[in-house]
């Protein structure tokens, strides 16, 4: 080789934090590890970057190989490389975050994943017996990804992952549930609708969706415009 460096070279991996909505809670896609380290623990889909492989391509490859999910918008979240995060040695992971409508992306475990499933964030926060054990520093990465979603809500038009929070056509109630799940708190109906009008975020489209006792509800779509903070 014409150029070499006399420095240690940490391994490079990628991890994908893929969110969806389940009822009124955010859920994240996890795989159950089939091998050590952390055998049987749940982890984010991911793995080692191949030689000369672009990072985002590696993230998409690992996501498809371990869960079968493809064609989702991903945004780079950050790099995580604290010593000791991986018992196999110094490993730097580049994490990506995205959002998918679960019904449009069937999940099937593959590669070195023993299982793959959506887990509600509330269930991940439980402690004690029956708690979900997360591998590596993935609890920290998931928490950072949720913070990124909260920040992205301030300007949905600038972040494809936020535009994917709901189907192309949605009711205001469906959108409000997403905001409440990401923010982690209830939002008053009147305040939420006033916010949408003030920020000029959505516009009505033809058609309506039946909501049982609530009757038919108007459908909306995202409107490209400047948004202000919630």
C-alpha positions as CSV (number, residue, x, y, z in Angstrom):
1,X,0.0,0.0,0.0
2,X,1.4,3.5,-0.9
3,X,0.1,5.1,2.3
4,X,-0.4,3.6,5.7
5,X,-0.9,5.1,9.1
6,X,0.8,3.9,12.3
7,X,-2.4,4.4,14.4
8,X,-4.9,2.0,15.9
9,X,-8.0,1.6,13.7
10,X,-11.3,1.1,15.5
11,X,-14.0,-1.0,13.8
12,X,-16.9,1.0,12.2
13,X,-20.5,-0.1,12.4
14,X,-23.9,1.4,11.6
15,X,-27.1,1.3,13.6
16,X,-30.6,2.2,12.5
17,X,-33.3,3.7,14.8
18,X,-36.5,3.2,12.9
19,X,-39.7,4.6,14.5
20,X,-43.3,3.9,13.8
21,X,-46.6,4.8,15.5
22,X,-48.4,2.1,17.5
23,X,-51.7,3.3,19.0
24,X,-50.7,6.4,20.9
25,X,-47.1,5.4,21.5
26,X,-43.9,5.6,19.4
27,X,-42.4,2.2,18.7
28,X,-38.8,1.4,17.6
29,X,-37.8,-1.6,15.4
30,X,-35.4,-4.0,17.3
31,X,-33.8,-7.3,16.5
32,X,-33.0,-10.0,19.0
33,X,-29.3,-11.0,18.8
34,X,-28.6,-14.6,18.0
35,X,-24.9,-14.5,19.0
36,X,-22.6,-13.1,21.6
37,X,-22.0,-10.4,22.7
38,X,-25.4,-9.8,24.3
39,X,-26.9,-13.0,23.0
40,X,-30.7,-12.9,23.3
41,X,-30.7,-9.2,24.1
42,X,-32.6,-6.7,21.8
43,X,-30.6,-4.3,19.7
44,X,-31.0,-1.8,16.9
45,X,-30.6,-3.3,13.4
46,X,-27.1,-2.7,12.3
47,X,-23.6,-4.2,11.8
48,X,-20.1,-3.7,10.5
49,X,-19.4,-1.5,7.5
50,X,-17.8,-3.4,4.6
51,X,-14.6,-2.2,3.1
52,X,-15.1,0.8,0.8
53,X,-18.9,0.8,1.5
54,X,-20.6,4.2,2.0
55,X,-22.1,4.6,5.5
56,X,-25.8,5.1,4.5
57,X,-25.6,2.2,2.0
58,X,-24.3,0.0,4.9
59,X,-27.2,1.2,7.1
60,X,-29.7,0.3,4.5
61,X,-28.1,-3.1,3.8
62,X,-28.1,-4.1,7.4
63,X,-31.7,-2.9,7.9
64,X,-32.8,-5.0,5.0
65,X,-30.7,-8.1,5.9
66,X,-31.9,-8.2,9.5
67,X,-35.5,-7.0,9.2
68,X,-36.5,-7.1,5.6
69,X,-37.4,-3.4,5.7
70,X,-36.4,-1.3,2.6
71,X,-37.1,2.1,1.0
72,X,-37.4,4.3,4.1
73,X,-36.0,7.8,4.5
74,X,-32.9,7.8,6.8
75,X,-31.1,10.8,8.3
76,X,-27.7,10.6,10.0
77,X,-28.1,10.9,13.7
78,X,-24.5,10.9,15.1
79,X,-21.5,8.8,15.9
80,X,-21.0,6.8,19.1
81,X,-17.6,5.6,20.1
82,X,-17.1,5.7,23.9
83,X,-14.5,3.1,25.0
84,X,-16.2,0.0,26.3
85,X,-19.4,0.3,24.4
86,X,-18.6,-2.9,22.6
87,X,-16.9,-5.8,24.5
88,X,-15.2,-7.0,21.2
89,X,-13.0,-3.9,21.1
90,X,-13.0,-0.2,20.2
91,X,-16.0,0.2,17.8
92,X,-17.4,3.5,16.5
93,X,-21.0,3.3,15.3
94,X,-22.7,5.8,13.0
95,X,-26.4,5.9,13.8
96,X,-29.3,6.7,11.4
97,X,-32.9,7.6,12.3
98,X,-36.0,7.2,10.2
99,X,-39.8,6.7,10.4
100,X,-42.0,4.2,8.7
101,X,-45.6,3.2,8.6
102,X,-45.4,-0.3,10.0
103,X,-48.2,-1.7,7.9
104,X,-46.4,-0.7,4.7
105,X,-43.2,-2.4,5.9
106,X,-43.6,-6.0,7.0
107,X,-40.8,-7.2,9.3
108,X,-39.0,-10.5,9.0
109,X,-35.9,-11.4,10.9
110,X,-32.9,-12.5,8.9
111,X,-29.1,-12.7,8.8
112,X,-27.8,-12.9,12.4
113,X,-31.1,-11.7,14.0
114,X,-33.1,-14.4,15.9
115,X,-36.2,-12.2,15.9
116,X,-37.3,-8.7,14.8
117,X,-40.2,-6.7,16.2
118,X,-41.6,-3.3,17.0
119,X,-41.2,-2.3,20.7
120,X,-43.2,0.6,22.2
121,X,-41.0,3.2,23.9
122,X,-43.1,3.0,27.1
123,X,-42.3,-0.7,27.4
124,X,-38.6,0.0,26.9
125,X,-38.7,2.4,29.9
126,X,-40.0,-0.3,32.3
127,X,-37.7,-1.6,34.9
128,X,-37.6,-4.9,36.9
129,X,-39.0,-8.3,35.9
130,X,-40.0,-8.5,32.2
131,X,-38.0,-5.4,31.2
132,X,-36.5,-5.4,27.7
133,X,-32.7,-5.7,27.9
134,X,-31.0,-3.5,25.3
135,X,-27.5,-4.3,24.0
136,X,-24.5,-2.0,23.8
137,X,-25.4,1.7,24.3
138,X,-28.6,1.4,22.2
139,X,-30.8,2.9,25.0
140,X,-28.8,6.1,24.7
141,X,-28.9,6.1,20.9
142,X,-32.7,5.6,21.0
143,X,-33.1,8.5,23.4
144,X,-31.0,10.8,21.2
145,X,-33.1,9.8,18.2
146,X,-36.3,10.8,19.9
147,X,-34.7,14.1,20.8
148,X,-33.9,14.5,17.1
149,X,-37.6,13.9,16.2
150,X,-38.7,16.5,18.7
151,X,-36.3,19.1,17.1
152,X,-37.4,18.1,13.6
153,X,-41.1,18.8,14.5
154,X,-40.2,22.5,14.6
155,X,-39.7,22.4,10.8
156,X,-41.3,19.4,9.2
157,X,-40.7,20.5,5.7
158,X,-36.9,20.4,6.2
159,X,-36.9,16.8,7.6
160,X,-38.2,13.9,5.4
161,X,-38.4,11.7,8.5
162,X,-41.1,13.9,10.0
163,X,-43.1,14.0,6.8
164,X,-43.2,10.2,7.1
165,X,-44.7,10.3,10.6
166,X,-48.1,10.0,9.0
167,X,-49.5,8.6,5.7
168,X,-49.7,11.0,2.7
169,X,-53.2,11.8,3.8
170,X,-54.2,12.0,7.4
171,X,-56.7,13.5,9.8
172,X,-55.7,16.2,12.3
173,X,-56.3,13.8,15.1
174,X,-53.8,11.3,13.6
175,X,-51.3,14.1,13.3
176,X,-51.9,15.3,16.9
177,X,-51.3,11.7,18.2
178,X,-47.9,11.7,16.5
179,X,-47.0,15.1,18.0
180,X,-48.0,13.9,21.5
181,X,-46.1,10.6,21.2
182,X,-42.9,12.4,20.0
183,X,-43.2,15.2,22.6
184,X,-44.1,12.8,25.4
185,X,-47.1,14.9,26.6
186,X,-50.7,15.7,25.8
187,X,-51.5,18.6,23.6
188,X,-54.9,20.4,23.8
189,X,-57.1,20.1,20.7
190,X,-57.6,23.9,20.4
191,X,-53.9,24.7,21.0
192,X,-52.8,22.1,18.4
193,X,-55.1,23.4,15.7
194,X,-54.1,27.0,16.5
195,X,-50.5,25.9,16.1
196,X,-51.2,24.3,12.7
197,X,-52.9,27.5,11.4
198,X,-50.1,29.7,12.8
199,X,-47.4,27.7,11.1
200,X,-49.3,27.0,7.9
201,X,-48.2,23.3,8.0
202,X,-51.1,21.4,6.4
203,X,-53.9,21.8,3.8
204,X,-57.2,20.0,3.3
205,X,-57.5,17.5,0.5
206,X,-60.5,15.8,-1.0
207,X,-62.1,12.9,0.9
208,X,-62.8,12.1,4.5
209,X,-62.1,9.2,6.9
210,X,-64.7,7.6,9.1
211,X,-63.9,7.5,12.7
212,X,-66.9,5.7,14.3
213,X,-68.6,7.9,16.9
214,X,-66.5,10.9,15.8
215,X,-68.1,10.7,12.3
216,X,-66.3,11.4,9.1
217,X,-63.1,13.5,9.5
218,X,-61.5,15.8,6.9
219,X,-58.2,14.5,5.4
220,X,-55.1,16.8,5.2
221,X,-51.6,16.7,3.7
222,X,-48.4,18.5,4.5
223,X,-48.1,21.9,3.0
224,X,-44.7,23.2,2.0
225,X,-44.2,26.4,4.1
226,X,-42.1,28.0,6.8
227,X,-42.8,26.6,10.2
228,X,-42.2,28.0,13.6
229,X,-41.4,26.2,16.9
230,X,-44.1,24.4,18.9
